[in-house]
């Protein structure tokens, strides 16, 4: 369902760099998710 939503957003002209998708299947806990999100946000600041 998420991938369908992403495709719709892209078809609507949303900037691909404004969309964040990360598979969370392998995450152990919320702390690991928090690390992923912080890393992404820090990366996004540099773009």
PQR file of N, CA, C, O and H, with PARSE charges and radii, in Angstrom:
ATOM      1  N   UNK A   1       0.814  -1.179   0.000 -0.4000 1.5000
ATOM      2  CA  UNK A   1       0.000   0.000   0.000 -0.0000 2.0000
ATOM      3  C   UNK A   1       0.873   1.265   0.000  0.5500 1.7000
ATOM      4  O   UNK A   1       0.568   2.233  -0.697 -0.5500 1.4000
ATOM      5  N   UNK A   2       1.935   1.250   0.768 -0.4000 1.5000
ATOM      6  CA  UNK A   2       2.816   2.416   0.832 -0.0000 2.0000
ATOM      7  C   UNK A   2       3.451   2.694  -0.526  0.5500 1.7000
ATOM      8  O   UNK A   2       3.551   3.846  -0.948 -0.5500 1.4000
ATOM      9  H   UNK A   2       2.183   0.464   1.334  0.4000 1.0000
ATOM     10  N   UNK A   3       3.880   1.634  -1.207 -0.4000 1.5000
ATOM     11  CA  UNK A   3       4.508   1.826  -2.515 -0.0000 2.0000
ATOM     12  C   UNK A   3       3.516   2.381  -3.532  0.5500 1.7000
ATOM     13  O   UNK A   3       3.899   3.154  -4.410 -0.5500 1.4000
ATOM     14  H   UNK A   3       3.799   0.698  -0.864  0.4000 1.0000
ATOM     15  N   UNK A   4       2.248   1.995  -3.422 -0.4000 1.5000
ATOM     16  CA  UNK A   4       1.216   2.557  -4.300 -0.0000 2.0000
ATOM     17  C   UNK A   4       1.048   4.042  -4.018  0.5500 1.7000
ATOM     18  O   UNK A   4       0.929   4.842  -4.946 -0.5500 1.4000
ATOM     19  H   UNK A   4       1.937   1.367  -2.709  0.4000 1.0000
ATOM     20  N   UNK A   5       1.036   4.415  -2.745 -0.4000 1.5000
ATOM     21  CA  UNK A   5       0.926   5.827  -2.367 -0.0000 2.0000
ATOM     22  C   UNK A   5       2.121   6.622  -2.897  0.5500 1.7000
ATOM     23  O   UNK A   5       1.954   7.733  -3.403 -0.5500 1.4000
ATOM     24  H   UNK A   5       1.132   3.765  -1.990  0.4000 1.0000
ATOM     25  N   UNK A   6       3.302   6.066  -2.784 -0.4000 1.5000
ATOM     26  CA  UNK A   6       4.506   6.744  -3.284 -0.0000 2.0000
ATOM     27  C   UNK A   6       4.406   6.944  -4.796  0.5500 1.7000
ATOM     28  O   UNK A   6       4.739   8.011  -5.311 -0.5500 1.4000
ATOM     29  H   UNK A   6       3.438   5.164  -2.373  0.4000 1.0000
ATOM     30  N   UNK A   7       3.949   5.923  -5.493 -0.4000 1.5000
ATOM     31  CA  UNK A   7       3.790   6.044  -6.945 -0.0000 2.0000
ATOM     32  C   UNK A   7       2.790   7.145  -7.298  0.5500 1.7000
ATOM     33  O   UNK A   7       3.021   7.917  -8.228 -0.5500 1.4000
ATOM     34  H   UNK A   7       3.678   5.056  -5.074  0.4000 1.0000
ATOM     35  N   UNK A   8       1.687   7.220  -6.562 -0.4000 1.5000
ATOM     36  CA  UNK A   8       0.695   8.277  -6.798 -0.0000 2.0000
ATOM     37  C   UNK A   8       1.297   9.655  -6.557  0.5500 1.7000
ATOM     38  O   UNK A   8       1.058  10.584  -7.328 -0.5500 1.4000
ATOM     39  H   UNK A   8       1.500   6.593  -5.806  0.4000 1.0000
ATOM     40  N   UNK A   9       2.076   9.786  -5.492 -0.4000 1.5000
ATOM     41  CA  UNK A   9       2.714  11.068  -5.195 -0.0000 2.0000
ATOM     42  C   UNK A   9       3.657  11.475  -6.320  0.5500 1.7000
ATOM     43  O   UNK A   9       3.677  12.633  -6.738 -0.5500 1.4000
ATOM     44  H   UNK A   9       2.270   9.031  -4.866  0.4000 1.0000
ATOM     45  N   UNK A  10       4.434  10.516  -6.803 -0.4000 1.5000
ATOM     46  CA  UNK A  10       5.360  10.802  -7.903 -0.0000 2.0000
ATOM     47  C   UNK A  10       4.606  11.198  -9.167  0.5500 1.7000
ATOM     48  O   UNK A  10       5.016  12.113  -9.881 -0.5500 1.4000
ATOM     49  H   UNK A  10       4.418   9.576  -6.464  0.4000 1.0000
ATOM     50  N   UNK A  11       3.502  10.507  -9.441 -0.4000 1.5000
ATOM     51  CA  UNK A  11       2.684  10.836 -10.614 -0.0000 2.0000
ATOM     52  C   UNK A  11       2.052  12.219 -10.499  0.5500 1.7000
ATOM     53  O   UNK A  11       1.758  12.864 -11.505 -0.5500 1.4000
ATOM     54  H   UNK A  11       3.169   9.764  -8.861  0.4000 1.0000
ATOM     55  N   UNK A  12       1.846  12.667  -9.260 -0.4000 1.5000
ATOM     56  CA  UNK A  12       1.273  13.999  -9.030 -0.0000 2.0000
ATOM     57  C   UNK A  12       2.338  15.089  -9.125  0.5500 1.7000
ATOM     58  O   UNK A  12       2.024  16.278  -9.060 -0.5500 1.4000
ATOM     59  H   UNK A  12       2.084  12.143  -8.443  0.4000 1.0000
ATOM     60  N   UNK A  13       3.585  14.686  -9.277 -0.4000 1.5000
ATOM     61  CA  UNK A  13       4.650  15.660  -9.427 -0.0000 2.0000
ATOM     62  C   UNK A  13       5.404  15.998  -8.157  0.5500 1.7000
ATOM     63  O   UNK A  13       6.194  16.942  -8.136 -0.5500 1.4000
ATOM     64  H   UNK A  13       3.841  13.720  -9.329  0.4000 1.0000
ATOM     65  N   UNK A  14       5.170  15.234  -7.095 -0.4000 1.5000
ATOM     66  CA  UNK A  14       5.910  15.463  -5.853 -0.0000 2.0000
ATOM     67  C   UNK A  14       7.381  15.150  -6.092  0.5500 1.7000
ATOM     68  O   UNK A  14       7.715  14.150  -6.727 -0.5500 1.4000
ATOM     69  H   UNK A  14       4.528  14.467  -7.113  0.4000 1.0000
ATOM     70  N   UNK A  15       8.244  15.998  -5.586 -0.4000 1.5000
ATOM     71  CA  UNK A  15       9.688  15.808  -5.728 -0.0000 2.0000
ATOM     72  C   UNK A  15      10.096  14.487  -5.079  0.5500 1.7000
ATOM     73  O   UNK A  15       9.807  14.273  -3.902 -0.5500 1.4000
ATOM     74  H   UNK A  15       7.972  16.810  -5.070  0.4000 1.0000
ATOM     75  N   UNK A  16      10.754  13.608  -5.808 -0.4000 1.5000
ATOM     76  CA  UNK A  16      11.168  12.316  -5.239 -0.0000 2.0000
ATOM     77  C   UNK A  16      12.038  12.460  -3.991  0.5500 1.7000
ATOM     78  O   UNK A  16      12.030  11.588  -3.122 -0.5500 1.4000
ATOM     79  H   UNK A  16      10.990  13.782  -6.765  0.4000 1.0000
ATOM     80  N   UNK A  17      12.784  13.555  -3.902 -0.4000 1.5000
ATOM     81  CA  UNK A  17      13.637  13.767  -2.729 -0.0000 2.0000
ATOM     82  C   UNK A  17      12.826  14.197  -1.500  0.5500 1.7000
ATOM     83  O   UNK A  17      13.370  14.290  -0.399 -0.5500 1.4000
ATOM     84  H   UNK A  17      12.791  14.263  -4.607  0.4000 1.0000
ATOM     85  N   UNK A  18      11.535  14.456  -1.686 -0.4000 1.5000
ATOM     86  CA  UNK A  18      10.669  14.824  -0.569 -0.0000 2.0000
ATOM     87  C   UNK A  18       9.984  13.593   0.030  0.5500 1.7000
ATOM     88  O   UNK A  18       9.235  13.704   1.000 -0.5500 1.4000
ATOM     89  H   UNK A  18      11.093  14.380  -2.579  0.4000 1.0000
ATOM     90  N   UNK A  19      10.243  12.427  -0.552 -0.4000 1.5000
ATOM     91  CA  UNK A  19       9.607  11.188  -0.100 -0.0000 2.0000
ATOM     92  C   UNK A  19      10.657  10.304   0.559  0.5500 1.7000
ATOM     93  O   UNK A  19      11.719  10.051  -0.008 -0.5500 1.4000
ATOM     94  H   UNK A  19      10.852  12.337  -1.341  0.4000 1.0000
ATOM     95  N   UNK A  20      10.349   9.845   1.750 -0.4000 1.5000
ATOM     96  CA  UNK A  20      11.260   8.955   2.475 -0.0000 2.0000
ATOM     97  C   UNK A  20      10.575   7.607   2.665  0.5500 1.7000
ATOM     98  O   UNK A  20       9.470   7.537   3.203 -0.5500 1.4000
ATOM     99  H   UNK A  20       9.486  10.050   2.211  0.4000 1.0000
ATOM    100  N   UNK A  21      11.228   6.549   2.228 -0.4000 1.5000
ATOM    101  CA  UNK A  21      10.718   5.189   2.419 -0.0000 2.0000
ATOM    102  C   UNK A  21      11.841   4.339   2.979  0.5500 1.7000
ATOM    103  O   UNK A  21      12.957   4.344   2.460 -0.5500 1.4000
ATOM    104  H   UNK A  21      12.126   6.606   1.791  0.4000 1.0000
ATOM    105  N   UNK A  22      11.541   3.615   4.033 -0.4000 1.5000
ATOM    106  CA  UNK A  22      12.535   2.735   4.637 -0.0000 2.0000
ATOM    107  C   UNK A  22      11.832   1.489   5.146  0.5500 1.7000
ATOM    108  O   UNK A  22      10.882   1.583   5.923 -0.5500 1.4000
ATOM    109  H   UNK A  22      10.634   3.611   4.454  0.4000 1.0000
ATOM    110  N   UNK A  23      12.291   0.332   4.717 -0.4000 1.5000
ATOM    111  CA  UNK A  23      11.717  -0.922   5.216 -0.0000 2.0000
ATOM    112  C   UNK A  23      12.173  -1.147   6.644  0.5500 1.7000
ATOM    113  O   UNK A  23      13.369  -1.129   6.935 -0.5500 1.4000
ATOM    114  H   UNK A  23      13.064   0.256   4.086  0.4000 1.0000
ATOM    115  N   UNK A  24      11.234  -1.354   7.516 -0.4000 1.5000
ATOM    116  CA  UNK A  24      11.537  -1.500   8.942 -0.0000 2.0000
ATOM    117  C   UNK A  24      11.488  -2.952   9.408  0.5500 1.7000
ATOM    118  O   UNK A  24      11.469  -3.217  10.610 -0.5500 1.4000
ATOM    119  H   UNK A  24      10.263  -1.369   7.280  0.4000 1.0000
ATOM    120  N   UNK A  25      11.469  -3.881   8.477 -0.4000 1.5000
ATOM    121  CA  UNK A  25      11.345  -5.296   8.828 -0.0000 2.0000
ATOM    122  C   UNK A  25      12.467  -5.788   9.733  0.5500 1.7000
ATOM    123  O   UNK A  25      12.244  -6.624  10.609 -0.5500 1.4000
ATOM    124  H   UNK A  25      11.485  -3.666   7.501  0.4000 1.0000
ATOM    125  N   UNK A  26      13.652  -5.279   9.525 -0.4000 1.5000
ATOM    126  CA  UNK A  26      14.817  -5.796  10.247 -0.0000 2.0000
ATOM    127  C   UNK A  26      15.185  -4.983  11.490  0.5500 1.7000
ATOM    128  O   UNK A  26      16.151  -5.315  12.177 -0.5500 1.4000
ATOM    129  H   UNK A  26      13.834  -4.600   8.814  0.4000 1.0000
ATOM    130  N   UNK A  27      14.444  -3.946  11.780 -0.4000 1.5000
ATOM    131  CA  UNK A  27      14.761  -3.128  12.950 -0.0000 2.0000
ATOM    132  C   UNK A  27      14.459  -3.890  14.232  0.5500 1.7000
ATOM    133  O   UNK A  27      13.468  -4.615  14.321 -0.5500 1.4000
ATOM    134  H   UNK A  27      13.660  -3.676  11.222  0.4000 1.0000
ATOM    135  N   UNK A  28      15.321  -3.717  15.212 -0.4000 1.5000
ATOM    136  CA  UNK A  28      15.176  -4.426  16.471 -0.0000 2.0000
ATOM    137  C   UNK A  28      14.218  -3.705  17.414  0.5500 1.7000
ATOM    138  O   UNK A  28      13.382  -4.333  18.064 -0.5500 1.4000
ATOM    139  H   UNK A  28      16.126  -3.128  15.139  0.4000 1.0000
ATOM    140  N   UNK A  29      14.348  -2.384  17.482 -0.4000 1.5000
ATOM    141  CA  UNK A  29      13.506  -1.620  18.401 -0.0000 2.0000
ATOM    142  C   UNK A  29      13.352  -0.185  17.912  0.5500 1.7000
ATOM    143  O   UNK A  29      13.888   0.192  16.870 -0.5500 1.4000
ATOM    144  H   UNK A  29      15.027  -1.874  16.954  0.4000 1.0000
ATOM    145  N   UNK A  30      12.621   0.598  18.673 -0.4000 1.5000
ATOM    146  CA  UNK A  30      12.358   1.988  18.276 -0.0000 2.0000
ATOM    147  C   UNK A  30      13.623   2.826  18.284  0.5500 1.7000
ATOM    148  O   UNK A  30      13.710   3.811  17.551 -0.5500 1.4000
ATOM    149  H   UNK A  30      12.186   0.291  19.519  0.4000 1.0000
ATOM    150  N   UNK A  31      14.610   2.457  19.100 -0.4000 1.5000
ATOM    151  CA  UNK A  31      15.861   3.211  19.142 -0.0000 2.0000
ATOM    152  C   UNK A  31      16.600   3.109  17.809  0.5500 1.7000
ATOM    153  O   UNK A  31      17.202   4.079  17.347 -0.5500 1.4000
ATOM    154  H   UNK A  31      14.539   1.656  19.695  0.4000 1.0000
ATOM    155  N   UNK A  32      16.549   1.950  17.208 -0.4000 1.5000
ATOM    156  CA  UNK A  32      17.184   1.771  15.906 -0.0000 2.0000
ATOM    157  C   UNK A  32      16.449   2.592  14.843  0.5500 1.7000
ATOM    158  O   UNK A  32      17.076   3.187  13.968 -0.5500 1.4000
ATOM    159  H   UNK A  32      16.060   1.162  17.583  0.4000 1.0000
ATOM    160  N   UNK A  33      15.132   2.619  14.925 -0.4000 1.5000
ATOM    161  CA  UNK A  33      14.344   3.449  14.005 -0.0000 2.0000
ATOM    162  C   UNK A  33      14.688   4.919  14.205  0.5500 1.7000
ATOM    163  O   UNK A  33      14.815   5.663  13.233 -0.5500 1.4000
ATOM    164  H   UNK A  33      14.622   2.136  15.636  0.4000 1.0000
ATOM    165  N   UNK A  34      14.836   5.331  15.421 -0.4000 1.5000
ATOM    166  CA  UNK A  34      15.197   6.717  15.713 -0.0000 2.0000
ATOM    167  C   UNK A  34      16.553   7.056  15.094  0.5500 1.7000
ATOM    168  O   UNK A  34      16.725   8.147  14.549 -0.5500 1.4000
ATOM    169  H   UNK A  34      14.733   4.727  16.211  0.4000 1.0000
ATOM    170  N   UNK A  35      17.514   6.136  15.170 -0.4000 1.5000
ATOM    171  CA  UNK A  35      18.825   6.352  14.544 -0.0000 2.0000
ATOM    172  C   UNK A  35      18.701   6.511  13.037  0.5500 1.7000
ATOM    173  O   UNK A  35      19.343   7.376  12.442 -0.5500 1.4000
ATOM    174  H   UNK A  35      17.375   5.250  15.613  0.4000 1.0000
ATOM    175  N   UNK A  36      17.881   5.684  12.429 -0.4000 1.5000
ATOM    176  CA  UNK A  36      17.669   5.764  10.977 -0.0000 2.0000
ATOM    177  C   UNK A  36      17.075   7.120  10.611  0.5500 1.7000
ATOM    178  O   UNK A  36      17.538   7.775   9.678 -0.5500 1.4000
ATOM    179  H   UNK A  36      17.359   4.981  12.913  0.4000 1.0000
ATOM    180  N   UNK A  37      16.060   7.533  11.341 -0.4000 1.5000
ATOM    181  CA  UNK A  37      15.404   8.811  11.050 -0.0000 2.0000
ATOM    182  C   UNK A  37      16.346   9.994  11.258  0.5500 1.7000
ATOM    183  O   UNK A  37      16.355  10.931  10.459 -0.5500 1.4000
ATOM    184  H   UNK A  37      15.684   7.000  12.099  0.4000 1.0000
ATOM    185  N   UNK A  38      17.125   9.954  12.312 -0.4000 1.5000
ATOM    186  CA  UNK A  38      18.090  11.047  12.553 -0.0000 2.0000
ATOM    187  C   UNK A  38      19.143  11.107  11.451  0.5500 1.7000
ATOM    188  O   UNK A  38      19.514  12.188  10.994 -0.5500 1.4000
ATOM    189  H   UNK A  38      17.118   9.194  12.961  0.4000 1.0000
ATOM    190  N   UNK A  39      19.615   9.952  11.034 -0.4000 1.5000
ATOM    191  CA  UNK A  39      20.588   9.908   9.945 -0.0000 2.0000
ATOM    192  C   UNK A  39      19.993  10.491   8.681  0.5500 1.7000
ATOM    193  O   UNK A  39      20.642  11.278   7.992 -0.5500 1.4000
ATOM    194  H   UNK A  39      19.313   9.074  11.405  0.4000 1.0000
ATOM    195  N   UNK A  40      18.766  10.114   8.373 -0.4000 1.5000
ATOM    196  CA  UNK A  40      18.086  10.644   7.189 -0.0000 2.0000
ATOM    197  C   UNK A  40      17.922  12.159   7.282  0.5500 1.7000
ATOM    198  O   UNK A  40      18.206  12.872   6.319 -0.5500 1.4000
ATOM    199  H   UNK A  40      18.239   9.475   8.934  0.4000 1.0000
ATOM    200  N   UNK A  41      17.473  12.650   8.415 -0.4000 1.5000
ATOM    201  CA  UNK A  41      17.257  14.094   8.568 -0.0000 2.0000
ATOM    202  C   UNK A  41      18.565  14.868   8.462  0.5500 1.7000
ATOM    203  O   UNK A  41      18.595  15.953   7.882 -0.5500 1.4000
ATOM    204  H   UNK A  41      17.243  12.071   9.198  0.4000 1.0000
ATOM    205  N   UNK A  42      19.638  14.326   9.012 -0.4000 1.5000
ATOM    206  CA  UNK A  42      20.947  14.975   8.876 -0.0000 2.0000
ATOM    207  C   UNK A  42      21.400  14.980   7.417  0.5500 1.7000
ATOM    208  O   UNK A  42      21.951  15.971   6.937 -0.5500 1.4000
ATOM    209  H   UNK A  42      19.614  13.445   9.483  0.4000 1.0000
ATOM    210  N   UNK A  43      21.169  13.881   6.721 -0.4000 1.5000
ATOM    211  CA  UNK A  43      21.507  13.809   5.313 -0.0000 2.0000
ATOM    212  C   UNK A  43      20.677  14.828   4.503  0.5500 1.7000
ATOM    213  O   UNK A  43      21.198  15.501   3.614 -0.5500 1.4000
ATOM    214  H   UNK A  43      20.721  13.076   7.111  0.4000 1.0000
ATOM    215  N   UNK A  44      19.410  14.921   4.823 -0.4000 1.5000
ATOM    216  CA  UNK A  44      18.503  15.822   4.119 -0.0000 2.0000
ATOM    217  C   UNK A  44      18.941  17.286   4.277  0.5500 1.7000
ATOM    218  O   UNK A  44      18.769  18.089   3.359 -0.5500 1.4000
ATOM    219  H   UNK A  44      18.987  14.375   5.545  0.4000 1.0000
ATOM    220  N   UNK A  45      19.493  17.623   5.418 -0.4000 1.5000
ATOM    221  CA  UNK A  45      19.968  18.999   5.647 -0.0000 2.0000
ATOM    222  C   UNK A  45      21.108  19.360   4.712  0.5500 1.7000
ATOM    223  O   UNK A  45      21.278  20.530   4.370 -0.5500 1.4000
ATOM    224  H   UNK A  45      19.632  16.971   6.164  0.4000 1.0000
ATOM    225  N   UNK A  46      21.893  18.371   4.293 -0.4000 1.5000
ATOM    226  CA  UNK A  46      23.061  18.639   3.454 -0.0000 2.0000
ATOM    227  C   UNK A  46      22.697  18.777   1.972  0.5500 1.7000
ATOM    228  O   UNK A  46      23.505  19.234   1.163 -0.5500 1.4000
ATOM    229  H   UNK A  46      21.754  17.420   4.571  0.4000 1.0000
ATOM    230  N   UNK A  47      21.487  18.379   1.636 -0.4000 1.5000
ATOM    231  CA  UNK A  47      21.077  18.463   0.212 -0.0000 2.0000
ATOM    232  C   UNK A  47      20.570  19.844  -0.113  0.5500 1.7000
ATOM    233  O   UNK A  47      20.183  20.107  -1.251 -0.5500 1.4000
ATOM    234  H   UNK A  47      20.831  18.007   2.293  0.4000 1.0000
TER
END
